[in-house]
Amino acid sequence: MLWGASGAPGYARELRTPEKYEALPYAEVLIDAGHGGIDSGAYYEDVLEKDINLAIAKKVYALLKAYRFSVVLNRTGDYALSDDNRWHVTRSRHRKDLSQRGQLTEEIRTGMLISLHVNWTSDRSKHGPLVLHQRSGESALLALCLQDALNRQQHSRFLPREGKPFYLLNRVKQPAVIIEMGFVSNAEDRAMLTSAKGQDRIAHAIVSGLRHYRTLAR
């Protein structure tokens, strides 16, 4: 299930006829809540990336609606998007999941895509946000706005990077970024990522970056 620009729920698999495509409103932002269902993503003990991504995605969705963005959220519960993918002939559930996320940008008229994730590494000292972007200038500008907002929120000085090997960034035609909101392997980041206040601050930072980008891109 996804939340649409009108706020009404609908199923991605039902959006493929030309009539329904034409009837859909334009969505300025598509929020991709990374992972879900059988795919937990990164984890630390019982802390799962998929749960963090969804919680913050819902907060970003609500804030964007309050600021009068037209916005779509691609999952609203704990399920794998690969379950809806019956068109990509592959045995890889992971590839089906990624291609389904990219496919939504072709089924819904979308201005940009932000994919929410958290990082993990065996080096527990690593921390902070990282925004990955496409080669295009618009994606790089979007990443810069988001990285700056997250840096200010988390008191860091990281620079966005081009995400060359990432399937989603290569597949999507619209400006798209992957936002690594912090490291679940780092104790301080983990506390922020799992607390309601920390999630609120991250969501506000992401929305601040999107608002800044919208101003510059006009």
SULGI-V216361 format. One record per pair of residues at least 24 apart in sequence whose ideal C-beta (glycine too) atoms are under 10 Angstrom apart, sorted by the first residue. I is the first residue (numbers start at 1). J is the second residue. Records with the same first field share a line. If there is no record, write none. Layout:
# SULGI-V216361
I->J  J
This chain:
# SULGI-V216361
1->73  74  75  76  77  79  84
2->30  31  33  72  73  74  75  76  81  84  104  108
3->31  57  58  61  62  65  71  72  73  74  75  76
4->70  71  72  73  108
5->29  30  65  69  70  71  72  108  109  110
6->70  72
7->61  65  71
9->73  76
10->72  108
11->84
12->72  74  75  81  84  85  100  101  103  104  107  108
13->83  84  85  86  87  100  107
14->84  107
15->103  104  106  107  108
16->87  103  106  107
17->107
20->107
21->106  107  108  109
22->109
24->72  107  108  109  110
25->70  72  108  109
26->70  108  109  110  111
27->69  70  71  72  73  104  105  108  109  110  111  112  113
28->64  68  69  70  71  72  109  110  111  112  210  214
29->60  61  64  69  70  71  72  73  110  111  112  113  114  207  210  214
30->71  72  73  74  101  104  105  108  109  110  111  112  113  114  115  172  174  176
31->56  57  58  60  61  64  71  72  73  74  75  112  113  114  115  116  206
32->57  72  73  74  75  81  98  101  102  104  105  113  114  115  116  117  168  172  176  177  178  179
33->57  58  60  61  73  74  75  76  77  78  81  101  115  116  117
34->74  75  81  97  101  115  116  117  118  168  178  179  180  181
35->75  78  80  81  94  97  116  117  118
36->74  75  77  78  79  80  81  82  83  97
37->75  77  78  79  80  81  82  83  93  97
38->78  79  80  82  83  93  97
39->79  80  81  82  93  94  97
40->78
41->117  118  120  184
42->117  118  119  120  121  180  183  184  185
43->118  120  184  185
44->118  120  124  183  184  185  186  187  189  190  193  194
45->184  190
47->118  184  185  190  193  194
48->78  118  184  194
49->116  117  118  119  120  181  184  193
50->75  78  79  80  117  118
51->78  118  193  194
52->116  117  118  181  182  184  190  192  193  194  198  199  202
53->115  116  117  118  179  181  193
54->78  116
55->116  193  194  196  199  202  203
56->116  118  179  181  193  198  199  200  201  202  203  206
57->114  115  116  199  203  206
58->199  203
59->196  199  200  201  202  203  204  206  207
60->114  116  179  199  202  203  204  205  206  207  210
61->203  207
62->203  207
63->200  203  204  206  207  208  210  211
64->114  203  206  207  210  211
66->207
67->207  208  210  211  214
69->111  207  210  211  214
70->109  110  111
71->110  111  114  210
72->104  105  108  109  110  113
74->100  101  104  105  108  113  115
75->101
94->167
95->167
97->167  168
98->166  167  168  171
99->167  168  171
101->167  168  171  172  176
102->167  168  169  170  171  172  173  176
103->171  172
104->172
105->168  171  172  173  174  176
106->171  172  173  174
109->174
110->172  173  174  175  176
111->138  174  175  214  217
112->138  139  142  172  174  175  176  177  210  213  214  217
113->139  142  168  169  171  172  173  174  175  176  177  178
114->142  143  146  175  176  177  178  179  206  209  210
115->163  166  168  169  172  176  177  178  179  180
116->177  178  179  180  181  202  203  206
117->178  179  180  181  182  184
118->179  180  181  182  183  184  185  189  190  193  194  202
119->180  181  182  183  184  185  186  189  193
120->180  183  184  185  186
121->183  184  185  186
122->185
123->183  185  186
124->183  185  186  187  189  190
125->183  185  186  187
126->182  183  185  186  189
127->154  156  158  182  183  185  186  187  188  189  190  192
128->154  155  156  157  158  180  181  182  183  186  188  189
129->153  154  156  158  160  179  180  181  182  183  189  202  205  206
130->156  158  159  160  161  163  178  179  180  181  182  183
131->158  159  160  161  163  177  178  179  180  181  206  209
132->160  161  162  163  164  165  166  168  169  176  177  178  179  180
133->160  161  162  163  166  169  175  176  177  178
134->162  163  164  166  168  169  170  172  173  174  175  176  177  178
135->162  163  164  169  170
136->162  169  173  174  175  176
137->175
138->174  175  176  213  217
139->163  169  172  174  175  176  177
140->175  177
141->175  212  213  216  217
142->175  176  177  209  210  212  213  214  216  217
143->175  176  177  178  179  209  213
144->177  209  212  213  216
145->177  206  208  209  210  211  212  213  214  215  216  217
146->177  179  205  206  207  208  209  210  212  213
147->177  179  205  209
148->205  208  209  212
149->202  204  205  206  207  208  209  210  211  212  213
150->179  180  181  182  201  202  205  206  208  209
151->205  209
152->205  208  209
153->181  192  198  201  202  203  204  205  206  208  209
154->181  182  188  189  192  198  201  202  205
156->182
175->213  217
177->209  213
179->205  206  209
181->205  206
